Amino acid sequence: MKFLLWCILLVICWPLALLILVLYPIVWLVLLPFRLLGIAVDGVFSLIKALFMLPARILGYSGNR
């Protein structure tokens, strides 16, 4: 889908399409630490949730009743 949109942009405005082609890897590299931070924060929240739900899991309670 991205490639198709880029091809349409290439036909409409080729300087902008070439600029996007050059800047896309740089933007991806700049945003990579934020993705890794998001994965780490999600892992911490999952760990906290698992710790709070541990007593209920030990007693055999499931919230689907």
C-alpha positions in Angstrom: 0.0 0.0 0.0 2.8 2.4 0.9 4.5 1.6 -2.4 1.3 2.4 -4.4 0.9 5.7 -2.6 4.5 6.5 -3.2 4.1 5.8 -7.0 1.1 8.1 -7.1 3.0 10.8 -5.4 5.9 10.2 -7.8 3.6 10.9 -10.7 2.0 13.9 -9.1 5.1 15.6 -7.6 8.4 13.8 -8.2 10.6 16.1 -6.1 8.5 15.5 -3.0 8.5 11.7 -3.7 12.3 11.6 -3.9 12.6 13.7 -0.7 10.3 11.2 1.1 12.4 8.3 -0.3 15.6 9.9 1.1 14.1 10.9 4.5 12.1 7.8 5.3 15.1 5.7 6.6 16.3 8.7 8.7 12.9 9.2 10.3 12.7 5.4 10.9 16.0 5.5 12.7 15.0 8.5 14.8 11.8 6.8 15.9 13.4 3.5 16.7 14.3 4.3 20.3 10.7 5.4 21.0 9.4 2.0 19.6 11.9 0.2 21.9 10.8 2.3 24.8 7.2 1.5 24.1 7.9 -2.2 24.0 9.7 -2.0 27.3 6.9 0.0 29.0 4.4 -2.5 27.7 6.4 -5.3 29.2 6.6 -3.6 32.6 2.8 -3.0 32.6 2.2 -6.7 31.7 4.5 -7.7 34.5 2.6 -5.5 37.0 -0.7 -6.9 35.7 0.6 -10.4 36.1 1.7 -9.7 39.7 -1.7 -8.3 40.6 -3.6 -11.2 39.0 -1.4 -13.9 40.6 -3.5 -14.4 43.7 -6.6 -14.8 41.6 -4.9 -17.3 39.3 -3.6 -19.3 42.3 -7.2 -19.5 43.7 -8.5 -20.5 40.3 -10.8 -17.5 39.7 -11.3 -16.5 36.1 -13.2 -13.3 35.2 -15.2 -15.0 32.4 -17.9 -16.3 34.8 
